[in-house]
Structure formats: C-alpha cells, structure tokens
Amino acid sequence: MLIGTSGWQYADWRGVLYPPGLPQRSWLPRYGDVFATVENNNAFYRLPTRETFELWRAATPPGFVMAVKASRYLTHMKRLTDPAEPVARLMNAAAGLGPKLGPVLLQLPPTLRFEPGRLAACLREFPDGVRVAVEPRHPSWWTDETRRVLEHHGAALSWTDRLGQPQTPLWRTTDWLYLRLHEGPAEPWPHYDDETLRTWADEIAPEDDAYVYFNNDPGGAAVRNALRFAELTARP
C-alpha cells in the first residue's frame, strides 16, 4: 500500500511538512523523504512538459511513485470525446517519470452523465501497462455496465470519501485499488478522525496493491491524516 497526498505545493504546509525557510524548489525532495507517493494535481489544470516530469523524477528517491491527474481538457472540456490526441499528449509528457509513473486518474465532471461508450473509447487509448483509475461523479454511473467497462479495460474505480461517507460503490474492478479522501468530518476542518480512518483501513489490507491519497490539503490536514493512516495500516 502506498499512502500520500494530492499535491505537495501548498504554502500552508510550512511548519507542518516543510521547515520554515525551505525554498520551494526543495519541497518535492523533502516530501519524498516522508512519503513514497504523490498524486500530481497540477497536470489537471495545465499539462507540464516532459522535461518538468523528468525533473520531478530526478528530485524523488528510488521507488517513488507519482500518480497523474489527467488534463481537464480531456475530462471536462472534451468530456472524453475524441480522446486519442489528448491521451497521447498526456502520456508523452508523463513518460518523463519513467518507472516512477503511477496510475493516471480520470476525474469526470459532476455534470457528465453515464456514457459508457465514451469511457470505453478513452480507456482504449491508454498504452498497455498504464494503470488508469476513474472517478465518476454523477450517480447515473453506478450501473453494472460501468463496472463491466472498468473490468474489461483493467481500470480501477476510484473510491472516494467526503465527510466520512463513501461517494462511490466499493467495487474492486481490477487487482489494485485507488482511494481519494477529499474532506474529513472532524475538527478542525477538513481533518479526518481515527474512527473514519479505521473504517477505511478495514477496507484495505496492508498487503493490497493500493494507492491512497488525501486531498484535504488546507492547514496541512492531508499530511497529518496520511501519516496517521500509515500508522493505522502498518503491519503489526
């Protein structure tokens, strides 16, 4: 199991993860000293160059894994239509990570209703060996057909949590798992409490091939919760 956060470039993590005065160029190496994986959200807003991915590869330790959130151009603007060019562009850039490339996350817009044909066509464009996780956000997707599409293409349903409640079915559509925790129910907001973390820890065994990312970044909550989740899921 790999546990990390969604992103690492947050100014309010100074004093939580980053020592005061640590230059921003050193944040990723420092992050890599603590966590073995990160979910790169920057690529959603603006796809970095291959050279930037290569720099991130060089800045992280051996065995580090970077998941990449697919560009909003593919998921929110194109809404998965005509996926060949944007998927190829994404994969060409992300190839700069080499063996450190983890899953690609397709987070669908909340207004995109059930479109299994579009999803299947998009998944077909990814090269063999690239792991893809899909996060639908409209309830019309919770059908047997969606599950079959994911299973057929070896894609994971991204499990998600908000305020301690699963936002998706807990389908296991492939032999690896992907979990995103967006907002905890505890104080101070948006922290997760141990009860909620233990509930998720019961769903994922330490030996599972799983990626877990905390997306509740304000105030360093993601850092604290990721470290605590690692403690709760550690082998005895």
C-alpha positions as CSV (number, residue, x, y, z in Angstrom):
1,M,0.0,0.0,0.0
2,L,1.3,3.5,-0.9
3,I,-0.1,6.4,1.0
4,G,0.4,10.1,0.2
5,T,-1.3,13.4,-0.6
6,S,-2.9,15.0,-3.6
7,G,-0.3,17.6,-4.5
8,W,2.6,18.9,-2.5
9,Q,2.9,22.6,-3.3
10,Y,0.9,24.2,-0.5
11,A,2.2,27.3,1.3
12,D,0.3,26.5,4.5
13,W,2.3,23.2,4.8
14,R,5.2,25.3,6.0
15,G,5.8,24.3,9.6
16,V,3.8,21.1,9.0
17,L,5.9,19.3,6.4
18,Y,8.3,21.9,5.2
19,P,10.7,23.7,7.6
20,P,10.4,27.5,7.6
21,G,12.8,28.9,5.1
22,L,13.0,25.8,2.9
23,P,12.9,27.0,-0.7
24,Q,10.0,25.8,-2.8
25,R,12.4,24.0,-5.2
26,S,13.3,21.7,-2.3
27,W,9.7,20.9,-1.3
28,L,9.4,17.8,-3.5
29,P,12.6,16.2,-2.3
30,R,11.5,16.9,1.3
31,Y,8.1,15.4,0.5
32,G,9.8,12.3,-0.9
33,D,11.7,11.9,2.4
34,V,8.4,11.4,4.1
35,F,6.0,9.8,1.6
36,A,6.5,7.2,-1.1
37,T,3.9,8.5,-3.5
38,V,2.1,11.7,-4.5
39,E,-0.9,12.5,-6.7
40,N,0.0,15.2,-9.2
41,N,-2.9,17.6,-9.5
42,N,-1.1,20.2,-11.5
43,A,-1.5,18.2,-14.7
44,F,-5.3,18.7,-14.4
45,Y,-5.0,22.5,-14.8
46,R,-2.0,22.7,-17.1
47,L,-0.1,19.8,-18.5
48,P,3.6,20.1,-17.6
49,T,6.2,19.4,-20.2
50,R,8.1,16.1,-20.4
51,E,11.2,18.0,-19.1
52,T,9.3,19.0,-16.0
53,F,8.3,15.4,-15.3
54,E,11.9,14.4,-15.8
55,L,12.9,17.0,-13.2
56,W,10.3,15.5,-10.8
57,R,11.7,12.1,-11.5
58,A,15.2,13.3,-10.6
59,A,14.0,15.1,-7.4
60,T,12.5,12.0,-5.8
61,P,14.1,8.9,-4.3
62,P,14.2,5.4,-5.9
63,G,10.9,3.6,-5.7
64,F,8.9,6.8,-5.5
65,V,5.5,6.8,-7.4
66,M,3.7,9.8,-8.9
67,A,0.1,9.4,-9.9
68,V,-1.0,11.9,-12.5
69,K,-4.5,13.5,-12.8
70,A,-5.4,13.7,-16.4
71,S,-5.9,17.1,-18.0
72,R,-9.3,18.8,-17.7
73,Y,-9.0,19.4,-21.4
74,L,-9.7,15.6,-21.8
75,T,-12.2,15.1,-19.0
76,H,-14.0,18.4,-18.6
77,M,-13.7,20.2,-22.0
78,K,-13.7,17.3,-24.4
79,R,-15.8,15.3,-21.9
80,L,-13.9,12.1,-23.1
81,T,-14.8,12.6,-26.7
82,D,-12.0,12.3,-29.4
83,P,-9.6,11.1,-26.7
84,A,-6.7,9.9,-28.9
85,E,-4.8,13.2,-29.1
86,P,-5.1,14.4,-25.5
87,V,-4.3,10.9,-24.1
88,A,-1.2,10.6,-26.4
89,R,0.0,14.1,-25.4
90,L,-0.5,13.3,-21.7
91,M,1.3,10.0,-21.9
92,N,4.2,11.5,-23.9
93,A,4.7,14.1,-21.2
94,A,4.3,11.8,-18.2
95,A,6.7,9.3,-19.7
96,G,9.4,11.7,-18.4
97,L,8.7,10.0,-15.0
98,G,10.0,6.7,-16.3
99,P,9.4,3.9,-13.8
100,K,8.1,6.4,-11.3
101,L,4.8,6.9,-13.2
102,G,1.9,5.6,-11.2
103,P,-1.8,5.5,-12.2
104,V,-3.5,8.1,-14.3
105,L,-6.6,9.5,-12.7
106,L,-9.6,10.4,-14.9
107,Q,-11.8,12.5,-12.7
108,L,-15.1,13.1,-14.6
109,P,-17.0,16.3,-14.2
110,P,-20.1,16.1,-11.9
111,T,-22.3,17.0,-14.9
112,L,-21.2,14.2,-17.1
113,R,-23.9,11.5,-17.0
114,F,-23.5,7.8,-17.8
115,E,-21.6,7.5,-21.1
116,P,-20.0,4.0,-21.1
117,G,-19.1,4.2,-24.8
118,R,-17.1,7.4,-24.3
119,L,-15.4,5.9,-21.3
120,A,-14.5,2.7,-23.1
121,A,-13.1,4.6,-26.1
122,C,-11.0,6.7,-23.8
123,L,-9.6,3.8,-21.9
124,R,-8.6,2.0,-25.1
125,E,-6.3,4.9,-25.9
126,F,-4.0,4.3,-22.9
127,P,-0.9,2.2,-23.6
128,D,-0.7,-1.3,-22.3
129,G,0.8,-1.4,-18.8
130,V,-0.5,2.1,-17.8
131,R,-2.8,1.9,-14.8
132,V,-5.9,4.1,-15.0
133,A,-8.3,5.0,-12.2
134,V,-11.7,6.5,-13.0
135,E,-13.7,8.8,-10.6
136,P,-17.2,9.4,-11.9
137,R,-19.2,12.0,-10.0
138,H,-22.7,11.7,-11.4
139,P,-24.9,9.0,-9.8
140,S,-26.0,7.7,-13.2
141,W,-22.7,5.9,-13.5
142,W,-23.5,3.4,-10.7
143,T,-24.6,0.6,-13.1
144,D,-23.5,-2.9,-13.9
145,E,-22.4,-1.7,-17.3
146,T,-20.0,0.8,-15.8
147,R,-18.5,-1.9,-13.7
148,R,-18.1,-4.2,-16.8
149,V,-16.4,-1.4,-18.8
150,L,-13.9,-0.9,-16.0
151,E,-13.2,-4.6,-15.5
152,H,-12.9,-5.2,-19.3
153,H,-10.2,-2.5,-19.6
154,G,-8.4,-3.3,-16.3
155,A,-9.2,0.2,-14.9
156,A,-9.9,0.8,-11.2
157,L,-12.9,2.6,-9.9
158,S,-11.5,5.4,-7.7
159,W,-13.1,5.0,-4.3
160,T,-13.8,8.5,-2.8
161,D,-14.7,9.8,0.6
162,R,-16.3,13.0,1.7
163,L,-17.1,13.7,5.4
164,G,-16.6,10.1,6.3
165,Q,-19.0,8.8,3.7
166,P,-18.1,6.8,0.6
167,Q,-19.2,8.7,-2.5
168,T,-18.8,5.6,-4.8
169,P,-19.7,1.9,-4.7
170,L,-16.7,-0.1,-3.3
171,W,-16.3,-2.1,-6.5
172,R,-13.0,-3.9,-7.0
173,T,-12.8,-3.8,-10.8
174,T,-9.1,-4.8,-11.0
175,D,-6.4,-6.3,-8.9
176,W,-5.3,-2.9,-7.5
177,L,-7.1,-0.1,-5.6
178,Y,-7.3,3.7,-5.7
179,L,-8.7,5.7,-2.8
180,R,-9.1,9.5,-2.6
181,L,-10.1,11.2,0.7
182,H,-11.5,14.6,-0.1
183,E,-12.8,16.1,3.2
184,G,-12.9,14.8,6.7
185,P,-15.7,15.1,9.2
186,A,-13.5,16.1,12.2
187,E,-12.5,19.3,13.8
188,P,-10.6,21.4,12.8
189,W,-11.9,21.2,9.2
190,P,-11.1,19.3,7.0
191,H,-9.3,16.7,9.2
192,Y,-10.2,13.0,9.4
193,D,-10.8,11.4,12.8
194,D,-9.4,8.0,13.8
195,E,-12.8,6.3,13.6
196,T,-13.2,7.2,9.9
197,L,-9.6,6.3,9.1
198,R,-10.0,2.9,10.8
199,T,-13.2,2.3,8.8
200,W,-11.1,2.7,5.6
201,A,-8.2,0.8,7.0
202,D,-10.6,-2.2,7.4
203,E,-11.4,-2.0,3.7
204,I,-7.8,-2.2,2.5
205,A,-5.3,-4.7,3.8
206,P,-1.7,-3.7,4.2
207,E,-0.7,-6.2,1.6
208,D,-3.2,-4.8,-1.0
209,D,-1.7,-3.2,-4.1
210,A,-3.3,0.1,-3.3
211,Y,-2.8,3.9,-3.7
212,V,-4.3,6.2,-1.1
213,Y,-4.3,9.9,-1.4
214,F,-5.5,12.6,1.0
215,N,-6.9,15.6,-0.8
216,N,-7.9,17.6,2.3
217,D,-4.8,19.9,2.0
218,P,-5.9,23.1,3.9
219,G,-3.8,23.6,7.1
220,G,-1.8,20.5,6.5
221,A,-4.6,18.2,7.3
222,A,-3.7,15.9,4.4
223,V,-0.1,15.5,5.8
224,R,-1.3,14.7,9.3
225,N,-4.0,12.3,8.1
226,A,-1.8,10.5,5.7
227,L,0.8,9.8,8.4
228,R,-1.9,8.7,10.8
229,F,-3.4,6.4,8.2
230,A,0.0,4.8,7.6
231,E,0.3,4.1,11.3
232,L,-3.2,2.5,11.4
233,T,-2.5,0.3,8.4
234,A,1.0,-0.7,9.3
235,R,1.7,-4.4,9.8
236,P,1.7,-5.5,13.5
